[in-house]
């Protein structure tokens, strides 16, 4: 028998999940939760200048985004481990509750410090929501069929990203920025209800005490402390303190060292690690994680700093800058869908990722051409190309990460995937903020620059004043902003080039056609048991229906392929 024939026997066509009512209700619950998190993340960016001015927090502006990023990043590995131990639904409900509490506190904030603390609480919930969305989708849909569903998640994210900036801008300009956070409360109520009643997936057995003993508390403490130190160092770098200062270098080096210790600890010590060594010990998965990290840096620079260009250079209001961002937000989703379709049809993931990085580099190259005098055709058209590449990579890196791994490692791999993206976004915000700060110091007119004390985030402190400046000073300030923004986009071209290099580490691995039975739909579990019992009853009575005759080879080969891994008993 040839090797190909042996593989055909060992890896038969699997039984596909019937995507009935329970499946689609679960997907609705998951996508609603993702919509909630994306709406908040993108809506805050356009309202930041107004928030900063209202709370007199020019020197602490960056923490509004960084506090959310810090807490969401730090909790990601833990949320994946807890989802494996306690089940998907309880952790998703807890995440939504944290997000609601943080939103209420942020809306009621009376100072910048209170807002920053509230955003940290929000981040715990937001990080858990994003991570559990990916994990639950992986539980329900095999990797080989997941292209379209990854695109659906991208579509949800893009729709929220599309309406988030206009909502944030309009609330900041016409009502109060506080309603940007209060708006989350009814939405969290809907998401909580949907998850509570419609997310009917299996929960692992065991008592609460047994499950608590299984949690890798030491490993998670190491990564939380390390991530916190690194993110604080990144937040201070280039704005509050120079990159070469002892405070910044001490925090960065210590934080990155602890993250390295976490990786070694996970490989050597815990019986049930949060991030098993198996997740990061193959070339293809490592390259996928590296590509995810690079994409996190480049994508967040567009989300955070294109609104700065619109408000500073084109004189757009918060509402108008949100509308101007639609060219990005509404293109990301279709191209995420295109990426998923490419992978599903071609059964390969390298072409889609290569196309995404090529478009990203071309898009950033075009963005460097933007001036304060650019017309609408230019800034819309340039956005479209950059957004197309961003959308494709958004959906594309998960396939090489998961393809070489057993399905039992999906939650851990996706937790690390989300961690890498969130941690990279902190780097992206910091790199872009540092470039903009340093370039504005060099290019803004001295008389205008002198009014901002040391340690102030110049961009967000200056934007509210630009419209009231006399000519020619106003045009000079806008030209300085446009020139400074171009340096950000040039830097992102080089960083996106690193994404191209990750393609050489990708190996095309056949994507699996089955999911982890331990966390599937409860309704599907009952249906499978019913089918198995009916098949066995028919076999014992000597009567075989046409359907049973057709299904029998699949059941037998499925048993052979999964023997020793099944999470529930089979009647043999």
N, C-alpha and C positions, 0 to 999 in steps of 0.2 A: 504494500500500500504506500502511495507517495505521501510526502510531507503535507501537501495541500489537502489530500483526501483525509489524512489524520486530523488536520485542523477542522475540516468540515464536520467530522464526526464529533470532535470534542467541543466545538463551538457552534451549535445549531442555531437556527433562527429562533430567537426567544419569543416567549409569549408577551404580546404587547398589552399594556394597561388600557382597559376600556375607559376612555375619557368621557365619563358620564357626568351627571349632575354634581356629585361630590367633588370631582376634579375641578370643574369650572367654578364652583362656589369657593373652593380653596384658593384658586388663582385670583379671584376677585378680592378675597381678603388680603392676600399677599400684596397685590398691586396697589390696593388702597393704602396700605401701610407705607409702601415705597413712595407713593405720590406725596404723602404727608411729609416725609423726610426731605424729599427733593424740593418741595414747594418752599419750605423754610430756608433751606440752604441757599437757594438762588434768589429768594426775595430779599434777604437781608443785605446783599451786596449793594443794591441800588439805593437803599435807605441809609447806608452807613454815614455819608456826609451829614445828613440831617440829624441822625442819632448822635453823632460826635459833637455837633454844635449844640444840641439841646442839653446834653449832659456834661458839657465842658470837659470832654475827655480826649482832646487832641493827642495827648501824649500816650494814652492807653488804647487808642483806636484799634490797633492791630490785635489786641486781646479779644475783641468781640468775635473775630473769626478763629483765632488761635485757641481760645478756651474750648470752643466746640470741637476743634480738630484734635486737641490734646486728649480730652476725655473719650471721644469716640474712637480714637486710635488705640488708646491704652486698653479699652475694654474689649476690643475685637477678638483677640485670642481667647480670652475668658468666655465670651459669649458663645463661641464655637464649641468649646469644651462643655459648657453647661448645657448646650442644646443636645449634645450626645448623651449626657448623663441624665438630665431631667426631662428631656423631650423638647420638641420644637415649640409647641403652643405655649407652655408656661413662660418660656424665656421671651417669646414675642410679646406676650401680654405685659410682662414686666417692663420691657423696653418701651412699649407705647405709654405705659404709666409714667415712667421717668420723663419721657418727652413732654407729656402733658403738664407735669409739675414744673419742669423747667420753663415751658412756655408761659405759664401763669405768672411765675416769678419774674421772667424777663419783661412781660407787659407791665408789671407793677414797679419795675426798677426806678429808684429815685436817684441813683448815682451810677457812675460807670463801673465801680467795683461790684455793685449788686447785679448789674446786667451781665458782667463777666462771669460771676458765680452761677447765675441762672443759665447762661449759655453752656457752662460746663456740665450742668445737670442735663440739659437738653442733649448734649453730645453723647452722654451715656446711652440715652434712649435712641438717638439717631443712629449711632454706630451699631447697636443691636438690631435695629429694624433693617438696615441695609444688609447686614450679614445674614440674618435669618431669611430674608427674601431670597437670596441666592441659594442658601442651603435647602430650603423647602422646595424651591423649583427643581433642584437637583434630585431631591427625593422622589419627585413625581414624574420627571421626564428623563429618559436615558440620554447620555451625552450625545450620541449619534443623532438623536431627534431634537436636540435642544436649541438648534440654531434659531428657529422661528420664535421660540419662547424667550430666548435671550433678547431677540429683537423686540418682543412685546414689552419686556421690562424696560428696554431702552426707550421705547415709544412712551411708556408711562413717565419715565424720568424726563424725557424731552418735553412732553406736554406740560408737566409741572414746571420745568425750567422756562418754558415759553411764557406761561402766565404769571410765574413768580416775580420776575423783575417788574412788569407793569403794575402788579398788585402792590409790591413793596414801594415802588415809586409813587403811585397814586395815593396810597395811605400816608406816606411821609409828607407829600405836598398838599393834599386836600383835607386830610383828617388828622390822624396822629400815627406816628410810627408804632405806637404801642399796640394798635390793632393788628399789626403784622403778626404779633405773637398771640394775641387773644383769638385771632382767627383760627389758630391751631386747635383750640379747645373743642369746638364742635366736631372738627375733623378727627381729632383723636378719639372722641366718643364714638363716631361712626366706625373707625378702624377697629377699636376695641371690641365693639359689638360684633362686627364681621368675623374677627379672629376667634372670639369666644364661642360663637355659635356655628360657624361654617368651616373653621380649620379643623377638620376631623382626621388628624393623623395620629399614628400610634405613639404611645408614651412608654419608654423602657420600664420594665418591672423593677421592684426593689423599694425598700423603706427609705424615708428621708435621711435617716442616719447613715444607711449604707451609701446612698448617693453622695452625701456630703463628704464621706471618707474618700470617695473616688476622685474628688476634685483636686487638681494639681495646684494647691494654694501657693506653694513656694515658687514654682515656676512663674505663675501669674504675678506674684508680688515682684519678682525680679523684672519682668518685662514692663509692668506698670511704672515702677520707679525709674527704670532706664528710659522709657518713652517720655515720661514727664520731664526728666532732666534735659533730654535732647530737645524737646519741643520748646521748653522755656529758653534754652540757649538759642534756638533758631528765632524765637520771637524777639529776643533782645538784639540779635546780631544785626549790625548795620543801621539800626534805628536808635535804640536807647544807648547801646554801647558799640564801639567798633568791633569788627570781626576778630581782631587780634587781641582784644582785652582778655584779662585773666578770667573774668566772670563768664564770658561767652565760651572761650576755649575749654575752661574747666567743666562747664555743664555739658558741652557737646561731647568732649572726649569721654567723660564719665558715663554719660547716657548711652553712647554708642558701644562703649565697653560692656556695659550691663546687658545690652541687647545681644551682644556676642556671647556673653556668659549664659544668657537664656537659651540660646541655640544649642550650646554644648551641654548644658544641664538637661535639656529635653532629650538629647540623644543618649545620655548616660545614666540618668538617675531614676526618674519616675516610672512606675509600673504602667501607668496610664497617662502618658504625656499629653499636654495641651496641643503641641505641634509635633507629632511623631517624626523621627528622623527620616522615615520612608518618604515623607512629603517633599523633602528638599535634597534627596540624594541621587537624583537623576538629571541629566543634562537638559532635557526638554522642559521639565517642570521649572527648573531654575531659570532657564531663559524666559519662560512665560512670566515668572515672578519679576524678573528684571525689566521686561517690557512693560508690565503693569506699573512698576515704580516710575519709569520714565514717562509713561502716559499720565500718571497722576500729577507730575510736575508741569507738563505742557498744558494739560486740559484746564487746570485750575488757574493758570495765568490768563487764559482767555476769559473764563467766567468772572474773575475778580477785576481784571484790568481793562477789558474793553469798555465797561461802563465808565471807567475813569477817563478814557479817551473821549467818549461822547460828551460827558459833562464838562470836562476841562477844555477840550479843543473845539468842540462844535457848539458849546453853550447849551447843551440839552438839559432839560429839567430831569429830576429823578424819574418821572413818568415816561418822558420821551426816551431816556436812555434805556429803560426797560423795553420799550417798543422797538428801539433800534437793535436790541439784542435778539429779537425774534429770528433774524436771519441765521443766527447760530443755533438757538434753541430748537427751532423747528426743522433743522437739517440733520442734527445729530441722530434723531430717532430713525428716520428712514434709512440712513446709512448703517446704523446698528442692525436694522432689519436686513439690509442688503448683505452685510457681513454674515449674519446668521444663515441666510439663504444660500450664500456661496459655500459656506462650510457644509451645510446639510446636503446640497446637491453634489458638490465635488468630492465629498468625503475626505477633504483635506483642509487644513487650517493655515498653512504657510502662505498661499496666495492672497488670502483675505488680509492677513496681517501685513504682508508686504505692500499691498495696495494702500492700506490705511496709513502706513508710515510715509509713503511717497506723497500722498495727498497732504499730510500734515506738514511736511517740509516745504512743499510748494506754497501751502496756505500761509505759513509764517513768513516766507519770503515775500509774498504779496503784501502782508500786513506792514512790513517795514516801509512800504511806499506811501503809507497814509500820512497826510499832512493836515494842518488845521484848515486848509482850504479845499480838501478833497470833497468831491461831489458824492451824491447818494449812490450812484452806480458803482463807484469805486469801493466805498466802505461796505456796501452790501455784498458785492461780488467777491471781494477778498475774504469776507467772513465765510461765505458759502464753501469755499475750497477748504479752509482750515477746519470748519465744522464737519465737513464730510470725512476727513481723515480722523478727526477726534471720535466721531461716531463709530467708525469701523473698528478702531482699536478698543473702544469702550466695550464692545461685545466680543472682540476677537481673542483676547489673551487667555480667557478661561479655558478654552479648548486644549491648548498644549499643556496647561497646568494639570488638568484632570485626566487626560488621555492615558498617560503611563501608570496611573495609580489605581489600586483596587477601590471599588465603590465604598467600602467601609471607611476609607480615608477622606471622603468627599467633604464632610463638615470641617475637619481640621484644615484641609487644603484651602477651602473657601474662606475660612477665618483668617488664614495667613495672607491669602489673596487680598481680602478687604483691608487687612492691616497694612500691607505694602502700599496699596493705593492711598489710604488715608494719611499714612506717614509721609508719603511722597508729596501729597498736597500741601502739607505744612512746609516742606522744603520749597515747593513751588511758590507759595505765598511769600515766604521770606526772601527767596532769591529775587523775585520780581519787585518786592517792596524795597529791598536794598539797592537794586539797580536804579529804580525810579528816584529814590531819595538822593543818592549820590549824583545822578545826572542833573536833577533839578537844582542841587546846590551849585553846580557848575554853570548852568545855563540860564537860570532865572535872573532877571535884573536885580542888581544889588539892593536898590531901594525897596523893592517888593520883598526880597528874601529876608531883609533885616528884621522884619516884624515877627518872625517865627523863632521862638527860643530853641536852644539845643535840645534834642530828644523828641521834638514834635514831628509827627508824620506830616510832612509838608503838603503832600498831594491832597489829603482830605481836609486839612486846615485851609488850604488855598482855594479849593473849588468854590465854596459859597461866596467868595469875594470877587471872583474873576469878572462876573457880569457887571459889577458896579465900577470897574476900573475905567479910567479915561483912556482914550486913544492917544498915542500909539502903544501905551503900556499894555493894554489888554491884548492886542495882537502879538506883542512880544512874549507875553506870558503863555499864550496859547501855542505859539510856535515852539517855545521851550518845552512845553508838555509833549507836543507831537514828536519832537526830536528825541526826547527822553524815552518815550514809549517805544520808539523804533529800536532802541538798544535792547529793550526787553525781548522784542520779537526776534532780533538777531541772535540773542543768547539762546532762545528756544529752538532756533534752527539747529544749533550745535547739539543741544540736549536731545532733540528728536533724532539726530544722527546716531546717538547711542542706541536708540530704539531700533534703527536699521541693523546695527551690529548684533542685536539679540536674535535676529532672524537666522543667523548662521548657527546658532545653538539649537534650533528647533529641528526635531526629527519627526517625520510623519508617523504617528502611531495610530493603529486602528481604534476608533472610538467605540466604546461599549454600547450594547443595545439593551442593557438591563439596568435596574436601579437597586438601591439597598433596600431589601425587603423589611429591614428592622424599623423603617420609618415611613412606610407607605401609607396610603389611605386606609382607614379602618374598614370602610365599605368594600374596598377592593380585596382586603384580606378575607372578609367573610365570603365574598364571591368566589375567590380561589379555593377556599376550603369546601364550599358547596360543590364546585366543579370537580374537585379531586374525589370527594365522597361519591358523587354521582358516577364518575368514571369507574371507581373501584366496585361500586354496587353492580354496575352493568357488567363488569368483568367477571364478578363472582357468579352472576346469574347466567352467564354464557350468552348474554344479549349485548350487542354492540351497535349503537346508533351510528348513522353516517358522520355526525359531528364528532362523536367520540373516536371513531376510526381515524378522522383527520387530525384530531388533537393528540392522539396517543403518542406518536413519535416525538412531538414537541414536549410533552410532559416527561417522557423517559429521558430525553437528552437534556432537558432542563435540570432534572435531578442529577444526572451525571456531571453537568457543568458546575453545579452549586453544592454538591455533597460536601459536608464539613463546614459550610458557611451559612447554611440556612438558619434563620432566626426562629423558626417555628417547626414543629414536628411534621413529618410527612407520613401518610398512612401507606405503608408498604406491605 
